[in-house]
């Protein structure tokens, strides 16, 4: 099943290679050199087609169908190349949902997964397991990757129980590393053998994020811990070049490495023996200006601590390219130079922005799956009375988040036990599509866009991007406040007496999917105050107090605040990722009181259907339970935020703004976002 395929070992003697294993040079001859190119895809999230299923149109900025053309182009430019995938392949688009739904219904995918129908045409050397590969369970994963015509690796997931393929407790669940004996052409035009070692990793946090699928079945080593165990073995077995493929972001160069670090690429670059790192997970592009100032990183050359490193964005919008030069010295291949860069498939600023055209072979390979996905997402589920766009979701309460909260509260209330039925139910929901990570041009299009009127399943998938399952936690009001204090790290601190431009949104250290809005309580956020927590909910200023006016209204109209609120118990409806994560106050296994088999997306679709049947349509209007504290200052502030630059966004913002918002026609954003001023010194309009 999982690892029944192995790389073919090329035996030099059987091929009669003329120059293998010797440098054949003396003081009067040129050293034998080999140029090796490593190409990487990452975080495709089942975006195989260059198609936006939410907007029902082709999209030249995404999709393996476009990346494939770049793969062929960059591969043909050199004599020697290999192709790897970093992971997060099987989940994340409606095509992935369609396949997973088939498995849920019939307990089988029903043939080769469309991701592999496409990838099998491109000649991948190896694939790595990403965290989202576990979203649909181990049985799904096993059947899915059995369709790959290339092997899979992972060095840090260990089997605990119900081990497959004869593995025992403590064994690596996957093949930890592989060494490919690659036939290459050297600088003299002769054939040589270069042994390329590949080793893969996944964040240890999979045990939290997919607890329902993995608890008791697997354990996970730290990324660096696993590297330090296996890389020396790879060197002992003759690997000439070692390529680490961590599904892991850059991480910090300043803090001591924790064994369970999610983002460990920087730490991996310090592990002796690793020559190149093709990484992913955080959907950014490295090298790029996003990482300007990263210690010991050469953004021109594409290295971290001298190790070639590349991260190619997400959804196929970039291709990772690593170039390594080897030289034969004393009978061994030595890396003498290296560089890396991310090559985009689309450049909005170019005269011809489409840098490549779609590969028809990829489109043809998944044509049937594409057609089935279109039918799947067009299933009707109800009707909405208003537009649900997320253009303003970071600066005011928003219908695209509100409707998810309403659905989560309703689902949890339906399933309360007698022991919990008298505890008020709140909901924690975050915007999943609110400008992405503000790190690539494609992020400027990453917004929920569900218009009023008839709704289909693709609209539910647009509103709730991930296949999370419904989970609820029991917390106190004090924990609700700290939960919100961490969420408020989404905003930079605003100086009330400065006339300088000040950007409101903290894109650098806080992801928008961690900007939880808690419905069922009312509160304001004082952005003139420092943040209490960092983006990982670690205390940075215990005395900070951004959340003010936090209150809860009882059914009889009584308003609960202060100490009475702090000690009051609440149920918070959320998802498995948040509830088991242990990051926010009141989360972690000890607080979980309800786990439902329903996905949040299914709960949302059900809520839309029930409301439509009862009332003719569902009303997603925001209840405006949160806002900013109005800043009392005589200084004319220049507070700015970024959102989509489009006529649709302009119209929606003009109609829906609560505070005065003014688009800056004199400014452009490097990633194509519009820049608005927000007036935080005047009370918002009532709606």
ZIRALIN-V573184 format. One record per pair of residues at least 24 apart in sequence whose C-alpha atoms are under 6 Angstrom apart, sorted by sequence separation. I is the first residue (numbers start at 1). GAP is how many residues later the second one is. If there is no record, write none. Layout:
BEGIN
i:gap
I:GAP
I:GAP
END
This chain:
BEGIN
i:gap
126:24
128:24
153:24
286:24
318:24
319:24
405:24
524:24
126:25
127:25
128:25
286:25
318:25
510:25
659:25
126:26
285:26
318:26
509:26
523:26
658:26
285:27
317:27
318:27
523:27
658:27
285:28
317:28
487:28
522:28
645:28
120:29
284:29
487:29
522:29
644:29
645:29
283:30
308:30
310:30
312:30
521:30
643:30
644:30
113:31
249:31
276:31
278:31
280:31
283:31
308:31
309:31
521:31
642:31
643:31
116:32
242:32
245:32
247:32
248:32
249:32
275:32
276:32
277:32
278:32
279:32
308:32
642:32
242:33
243:33
244:33
245:33
246:33
247:33
248:33
249:33
276:33
494:33
495:33
642:33
243:34
245:34
247:34
493:34
494:34
641:34
112:35
493:35
641:35
640:36
222:37
302:37
493:37
640:37
222:38
301:38
302:38
639:38
640:38
302:39
639:39
84:40
83:41
84:41
87:41
83:42
84:42
85:42
86:42
87:42
88:42
197:42
489:42
38:43
40:43
42:43
45:43
46:43
84:43
87:43
90:43
196:43
36:44
37:44
38:44
39:44
40:44
41:44
42:44
43:44
45:44
46:44
88:44
195:44
197:44
198:44
36:45
38:45
40:45
42:45
43:45
44:45
45:45
46:45
88:45
155:45
156:45
195:45
196:45
197:45
198:45
199:45
200:45
201:45
202:45
43:46
45:46
154:46
155:46
196:46
197:46
198:46
199:46
200:46
201:46
537:46
45:47
46:47
153:47
154:47
486:47
631:49
46:50
630:50
631:50
486:51
630:51
161:56
204:56
160:57
390:57
160:58
390:58
159:59
203:59
389:59
158:60
389:60
158:61
157:62
158:62
388:62
157:63
388:63
156:64
387:64
156:65
387:65
386:66
385:67
384:68
384:69
156:70
383:70
383:71
128:72
130:72
382:72
383:72
382:73
381:74
131:75
380:75
381:75
137:76
380:76
379:77
378:78
379:78
377:80
377:81
432:81
431:82
430:83
430:85
430:86
429:87
430:87
428:88
429:88
477:88
478:88
428:89
477:89
428:90
477:90
427:91
476:91
477:91
427:92
476:92
240:93
426:93
476:93
426:94
475:94
476:94
475:95
474:96
474:97
473:98
473:99
472:100
472:101
483:101
472:102
483:102
524:102
526:102
471:103
482:103
522:103
523:103
524:103
525:103
526:103
80:104
471:104
522:104
524:104
525:104
470:105
471:105
524:105
469:106
479:106
468:107
469:107
479:107
475:111
130:117
474:117
473:118
473:119
472:120
473:120
472:121
472:122
471:123
471:124
470:126
470:128
469:129
470:129
469:130
470:130
468:131
469:131
468:132
503:136
504:136
464:137
501:137
502:137
503:137
504:137
497:138
499:138
503:138
2:140
2:144
1:145
6:145
426:145
427:145
5:146
424:146
425:146
426:146
427:146
428:146
423:147
425:147
34:152
33:153
34:153
33:154
284:155
86:159
408:165
10:171
9:172
20:172
17:174
407:197
407:200
444:200
403:217
402:220
399:221
399:222
399:223
398:224
397:225
382:226
382:227
397:227
381:228
444:229
382:230
441:230
440:231
385:232
384:233
383:234
384:234
385:234
42:238
118:244
118:247
117:248
67:249
63:252
64:252
114:252
391:252
62:253
63:253
62:254
62:255
61:256
47:268
44:270
43:271
44:271
43:272
44:272
98:275
41:278
95:278
40:279
40:280
39:281
39:282
38:283
38:284
37:285
61:285
37:286
36:287
36:288
35:289
35:290
69:290
34:291
66:291
34:292
66:292
33:293
65:293
33:294
65:294
32:295
32:296
65:297
23:305
23:308
22:309
209:368
208:372
208:373
54:404
END
